[in-house]
Every structure is written in C-alpha cells, then in structure tokens.
Amino acid sequence: MTRSRICPDTESTGLSPASDALPVRETTEQFAQVFFGKSVSLLTPEERFTTVYAGSRDIPADLHPASWFPADTWFRNELRACAAYVGRRQGWPLYHASEAERLRALYPLRLATPAT
C-alpha cells in the first residue's frame, strides 16, 4: 500500500476505534470559532484545507470527491477530507481512496453483505 504525502495515514497514530469516539465535530467547531471567528460551515475551502487544487487535472489519482464512495449517508458522514478542489464556479472536498478501507475496517458489520 502506498502512502500519500497529502493525506497522512490515520492508522499509524496507534489510536484505537474507542479513542476515535471523541467529540471531534464539537472540538473542530470550537477551534474554528477561536482561530477564524466563524463556524466551520462558513469557512471557505482555502481556509479549511492546506492543499487546494485549482485545476481538475492537478488532482492526484488517489484523491476523489464524495460521489466516488458508496452513497450511504452514514458512510459519507464518516469520510475525512484531506484536500479540496476549487474551480471557477464550484468546489468540493477531496478524500483519499484509502478512506473506504479505513471505514470497512471500522464498521465491518455495516458493510457486510447478507448471506442468502
């Protein structure tokens, strides 16, 4: 498995799934208020991400928009964006392809296919 310089591997931190259950959204919201003076939802992609791509051809092959992943709402809510694409009229967060593997490891029963 190759590791991307853009999106660090979260499994190498040694955190167990139980320690990932910290209130990440609340903490992120508080940091955004302190450092930017506004809510996370009001931040521009340039303020939220350190890596921003202006052209679609500049995006590496291992980064994808949310539509590349399964359409389940819970699945997309668990994705961790690591970069953004900002075009002339629109932009969106980009996720590393290994996010699917990470979520399959965290939630094996949710993603298991029923035996018939």
C-alpha positions in Angstrom: 0.0 0.0 0.0 1.4 3.4 -0.9 1.1 6.3 1.4 0.1 9.7 0.2 2.1 12.7 1.4 -1.1 14.8 1.3 -3.3 12.6 3.5 -1.5 11.1 6.4 -2.4 7.5 7.3 -4.6 7.7 10.4 -3.9 4.1 11.3 -0.3 4.9 12.0 -1.2 7.1 15.0 -2.0 4.0 17.1 -5.4 5.2 18.0 -8.0 2.5 18.8 -11.5 2.9 17.5 -12.6 3.7 21.0 -10.3 6.7 21.2 -11.7 7.9 17.8 -15.0 8.3 19.5 -14.0 11.7 21.0 -16.3 14.6 20.1 -14.4 15.6 17.0 -17.1 17.7 15.5 -17.6 19.8 18.6 -13.8 20.3 19.0 -13.4 21.3 15.4 -16.3 23.8 15.7 -14.6 25.3 18.8 -11.2 25.6 17.1 -12.9 27.3 14.1 -14.5 29.8 16.3 -11.3 30.6 18.1 -8.9 30.7 15.1 -11.2 32.0 12.4 -14.0 33.7 14.3 -16.7 31.8 12.4 -18.4 28.4 12.1 -16.8 25.5 10.2 -19.7 25.6 7.7 -18.8 29.3 6.9 -15.2 28.5 6.2 -14.0 28.6 2.6 -12.2 25.5 1.2 -9.0 27.6 1.2 -9.4 28.2 4.9 -10.3 24.6 5.8 -7.6 22.7 3.8 -3.8 23.1 3.4 -3.9 21.5 0.0 -6.2 23.1 -2.6 -6.3 22.2 -6.3 -7.4 24.8 -8.8 -7.5 22.5 -11.8 -9.1 19.1 -12.1 -6.1 17.8 -13.9 -3.9 18.7 -10.9 -5.8 16.3 -8.6 -3.8 13.1 -8.0 -5.4 9.8 -8.9 -5.8 8.7 -5.3 -8.0 11.6 -4.3 -11.7 11.5 -5.0 -14.9 13.5 -4.4 -17.6 12.1 -2.0 -19.6 10.8 -5.0 -16.8 8.2 -5.7 -17.6 6.4 -2.4 -20.8 4.5 -1.5 -23.9 6.7 -1.4 -24.9 5.7 2.2 -25.3 8.9 4.3 -23.6 7.4 7.3 -20.6 6.4 5.1 -20.2 9.9 3.6 -20.5 11.5 7.1 -17.6 9.4 8.3 -15.2 10.4 5.5 -12.3 12.6 6.4 -11.4 15.2 3.7 -7.7 15.9 3.2 -7.7 18.4 0.3 -10.1 20.4 -1.8 -10.8 21.2 -5.4 -11.8 24.8 -6.1 -12.8 25.6 -9.7 -14.1 28.8 -11.2 -17.7 28.2 -10.1 -17.7 25.4 -7.6 -15.5 23.4 -5.3 -15.7 20.3 -3.1 -13.7 18.4 -0.6 -11.4 15.5 -1.7 -10.9 12.3 0.1 -8.1 9.7 -0.1 -9.1 6.4 -1.7 -7.9 4.6 1.5 -10.9 6.1 3.3 -13.1 3.3 2.1 -10.7 0.7 3.5 -10.5 2.6 6.8 -14.2 2.6 7.2 -14.6 -1.0 6.2 -12.2 -1.9 9.0 -14.0 0.3 11.5 -17.5 -0.9 10.5 -17.2 -4.5 9.2 -20.8 -5.4 10.1 -22.4 -2.4 8.5 -20.6 -3.1 5.2 -21.1 -6.9 5.2 -23.3 -8.3 2.6 -26.1 -10.5 3.9 -25.8 -14.3 3.2 -28.7 -15.6 1.2 
